């Protein structure tokens, strides 16, 4: 199927998620995803189910790559999957 092919393609090195996948992930996890980008206000991707739990990622527009981030005062991720 097209979806399976897409997932297989996304598993290859050098392939990164796009905004659509970020939105679907927020829905699937039922968490807010907060995207941080240098000199931009944070972008919050919400789930249809209200949750105060958040996953924070930073976005590098030069590479088109998202990175998971951790709190400055802690080594724990905001959300454990």
Secondary structure, DSSP 8 states (H G I E B T S, - for coil): -HHHHHHHHHTSTT----HHHHHHHHHHHTSEEEEE-TTS--EEE--SS--S-EEEEEEETTTTEEEE-B-TT-SSBSS--
